[in-house]
Structure formats: C-alpha cells, structure tokens
Amino acid sequence: MIKFGPSGNCELFYAEGNKHTEQAAEFCVKYKLDCYEYSFGRGVHLSESKAISIGEAFSKANVEISVHAPYFINFANPSDEAAQKSYGYVLDSAKFLKLFGGERLVFHPAAQGKATREEAVKKTCDRLKILRDYIYLNGYENLKFCPETMGKIAQIGTLEEVVEFCKIDKCFTPAVDFGHINAREQGSLKTVADYQSRLEYMIAELGYERVKNFHVHFSKIMYGGRGEIKHLTFEDDIYGPEFEPLAIALKNLKLEPYIVSESAGTQAQDACEMKRIYNSVDISL
C-alpha cells in the first residue's frame, strides 16, 4: 500500500508542544500519515534504549519508520580508510533501524571529487559490492538499503547510476528524490510523461516487483547551474516540481511507493497535501 509521511519533525510538530520523537508517531496518526523518516544525517547519536522506545511508539501507532543514514557517506572517496567509515555509517544506521522495527535505510552514494565520472561510479559500484557482503555478514539482508538520486551535479546519483547500483543485489532498492532529479536536470519534471518515462525505465531495468514499493523523497527545490541549492515548501510556484503528474504516473503504472516529504519546515502538511492529491486523482476519466 502506498504510504505518505514526513522526514523528521516539522515546525507544526513543535508548535503543538511536542518535544520527543516518540510523540511523532501519534502526530502522524493525528494527520492521517502512514510513515516517518528518522534522520541520522549528522551521525548516529542515539542510545539503544531510546531507539527501542521510539520503535515501540511507532509500532503501537502502526506508522512505518525508515531511517536516513549520515550525509557524509562517500563510497567514491579515494581513501580506503574513509570508505571503511562509510560502511560503518550504513551498518550503524541499520542496527538502529532494526531496533526501530523499520526496514528502509536511505543513503547518499558518493561525490565525484577529482575523479572522472566513470572512475567515481566504478569505485562506488565496487564499494557497494563490499557493502553488500557486510549486509549479509551482519544479517541485515531483509532490510532495504536505498541509494538515493542526488541533486547536485558533482554528486554521484543520477537515476541511471542509482539503477546500476541496485542491480548489484536485491538488498538495494532505489530511493528516488524527484526534487533532486528536477534540480540537477534544470526543471525537467513537468508532465505525466516526464515522470512516467523514468518510472518505466526503472521497471524495464529492475523489474516491476523490485520497483513497485520503491522509496520516494519529494519536495520542491531551488536550483542553479550546479543543481540543488535548497529545499522549499509547496508554496513555491517557481521551481517545482509538482506532485500531481507523479501521482497520475504512479497510478497508471500501479506503483505503491513509500513517499517522504522533505519540504523545508512543512514536511507533514506537504505530505498530507500529497496524500490528498493522490487520493483525488482519477485515471479512469
């Protein structure tokens, strides 16, 4: 079943007097949201007891929880020592994801650095094969590890690159950030066909079952010549992208992803708006 929810806690969450992540579970229920993404963006700094407490709150509320691994993961780093740290960031995040009772872990694949694009992508692929081995060695193969499409030109993470990463093993599931794609491609996502062609590409390359419940990040994003500049809210009417064409494409292809709003401060409200739009779209007309 398709799911909608926020990335982290929005301004409204705190305005209503909430303080603790456990309260985010009931907050999601209050606004009829189905999922929630917990960010370890600046590092995995959480006690096991706190993680269990958070997991129990979300399980009781029947709201699915995912995690975002630290932002500084870079599997194209020329240093093997730095790569070891990246493996650790993913595996530490996976440990806490299991304590939460979730099954999806999103991570940024890499940055190009001074290497050629081809060299950086190859090194990322080689390192993701090693990560796959660590995933199995640690008993995490039943989790979904989701390399994300990235918004800056200098980052590794075009849709095509992410699909190639996911071909390495079934433990990898695409995390498609449509705001990032739109930013790095200078406003490419406008029509149903724009979205549907990308979804059909993923299905052709990975198969329908691998793509059916893929991971989605969605927000409007300001961009410039180098791609992403900053996340915006649904109030923006300049940069986009718009959600309705994606909703139609998802229904056309019978896809039911886990959709996370990454709007700037209005994550929950914009997740609610995406759910409203999706439920209002009638493709039979």
N, C-alpha and C positions, 0 to 999 in steps of 0.2 A: 504494500500500500504506500502511495506517495506520502511524504512527510514534510512538514514545514516547521522551521524554528529559528531562533536567534543564535548568533555567535556571541557568547558571553552575555553580560548584563547591560541592558540599555539604560539610558537616563531615566526613563519612566520607572524602571525597577527600583532605583534608589529614591526617586521622588515619592514613591508609595511607602517608603520607610523600610524597605528590605535592606539587609546587610550581608547575608550569608548565602553561599552558593546553594545550600540545601533548599533555601526559600525559592530559588529559581524554578524548581520543579513545580510547585504549586502556582507560581506566577505563569508558567507555560499553560498549565491546566486552565487557569482563570481566563486566559486569552485564546483558548482552544488551539494551542500549538502542540505539535506532536514530537518535537525533538529539540535538542540543545547541544551546542558545541562548546566544550571547555577548552580554553587555550593555555597551553604551556609555552606560549610564544617566547617569553623571556627566560625560559628554563623550567625544569621540573622541580618545583619547590613546594612539596606537599607531603604531609605525613600519611602513612598508610591508614591510620585510624580516621583521619579526615576524609580520605578517599572512600573508605567503606561507608562512612556516614552520608556522603554525597550520593553514592551509589544506591544506598537504601532509600533515600528520599526520592530519587528518580524512578526506582523500581516501583515504589508504592504509588507514585503518581502515574505510572505507565507512560512515561515520557522517555524516549530513547536518547542516550547520551553518547556523543562522539568526542574525540579529542583532536586538537591541532598540536603537532609536535613543535619544538623550538624553531624559531625563524632562521637561526643561524646554521642550519644543516646545509652542507655543500658537498655533494658527492663527486664534484669535479675538481675539488681542491687538489693541487699538485702534491700536497703533503700527505703521506700515508698516515702520519700521526693525527692530522686534522680529520682525516676520513674515519679513523677509529672513534674519534669523539662523536662524529655524525652517527655512526652505528649505535653508539651509546645513547644518544639523544632519542633515537627512534625506539630502541628497546626499553629504555626507562619509561617513555610515554606509553608503550604497550603494556608494561607492568601495571601502570595506574589505570589504563583503560580497562583492563580485566578487573581490577578492584572496583571500578565504577559499575561494572556489569555491561559495558558497551562493546561494540565490535568494529568501529570505524576509526582509523587513525589517518589524518591528513598530514602530509609533509611537503615542504618545498624541495624539489630535487637538487638544484645546483645553480651556480653562477658561472658564466663563461670565463671570466677573468682574462688573462693574457693569452689563453689558448685559442686556437681556431675553433669555430663552432663544432666542426666534425670531431676534433680531438676531445672537446669537453663532453659532447654527447656520448662518445665511446667510453670515456673514463667513467661517466655516470652509469652507463649500462653495466660495465664491468663491476663497479662497486655495488650496484643493486643486485647483482647475482650473488655477491658475498653477503649482502643484507638478507637475501632470501634464505641462504644457508643458516644464518644466525636465527632467523624467524623460526625455522623448523627445529633447530637445535634447542631453542627455548620453549617449544611447544605453543607457539603463537600462530600456527598456520591456519587456525579457524577464524582469525581476525582478518579484517580487510585493511590493507595498507594502501593508502590513496595518494600517489604522486599528483601534485596539483599543477594545472596550467598557470603560467605566471604572466604578470602584467608589464614588466619592463623588458625592453629589447635585449638587454645584457644578461637576462636570466635564462637559464635552460628551462623549458617548459612550454613550448608550443603544443597545440593539440596533437600534432603528428608525433612529437617527441614523447609525450605522455603515453600515447597509444603504444609506441615501441617499447617503453618501459614496462607496460602492462603485459606485453607478450612474453616477458621473461618468465612469469609464473602466475598461476591463478590466485595467489595471495595478494596480487596487486590489482586494484580497482581504480579506474580513472576518477580524479577529483577535477571537475571542470568548472572553473571560475569564469563565467560568461562576461563579467565585468572586465576581467583581466584580458580575455581574448579581444574584446571590443577595444580596449585601451592599446594593446600592442599592435592591433591592426587598424588603428586610427578611425574607429567608428564603423567597423564592418558589419555589425549585427543590427539590422533594421527590420527585415521581413521574416515571415514564417520560413520561407525558403532558405534564408541565411542560417537560421538555427537548424532547420531540418537537414540540410546538406551535411552539417557537421555531425549531427546525431547518426545519420545514415552511414557516414564514413566510419564512425566508431563501431557500429553494428557489423559492417562489412569486414572490418579488421579483427574484431574481438568476438563476434557472435552475439546474438540477441540476449542470451541468458547472462553473459558477463556484463552487459550494458544496462539491462532492464532496471536494476536498482543502484545505478552508479551514484556518485556523490556530486552535489552541486553547491557551489558558492555563487551568490548573486548579490550584486549591488551596482549602483551607478558610480562611475569612476571618472574623475577628471584625468585627462591625458595630454601629453605634449609629444614632441618629436621622438623622445626616448621611451615613450609608453606611459605607464601609470604614473600619476602624480599623487592623488589622494582619493580616498573613498568619500562619497557624497550620500545624500538621502534621496528618497523617491520624490522629494520636492523639486529636485533638479530637472530642468527641461532643456538643457543644452547638450550634455554629454551622453546620457544614456548608459547602457541600453535599456529598452523597455521589456517588461516581463511578458506581456500578453502574447506576442508572437511565439515565445518559447513555450508558453502554456499550450498553445494550439499544436505546436510541433510535437510536444510530449504526448498529447492525447492522440494525435494522428498515428504515432508510432507505438502507442501502448507502452510507454515507458513510465516507471514509477520511482523516480529517484528520491534521495534524502536531500532536501533543499534548505540550505542555511543562508540566512540574511546576514551580510556583513556591512550593512549601512552604518554610517557614522553617527552613532548615538540613538538611532531609531530602529535598531535591529528587530525588536519584537513587533512594532507597529508595521514595519515594511514586510515582515514575514506574514503577518495577518493579511496584509493587502495582497500579497502573492497568493495566499490560500483563497482569498475571496475571488480574485481574478480567475484562478484555475477552476474553481467550482462554478463560475458563471459562464465559462466558455462552452459553447455547444457546437461541436464539429459536425453535427448531423444536418445543420442548416445549409 
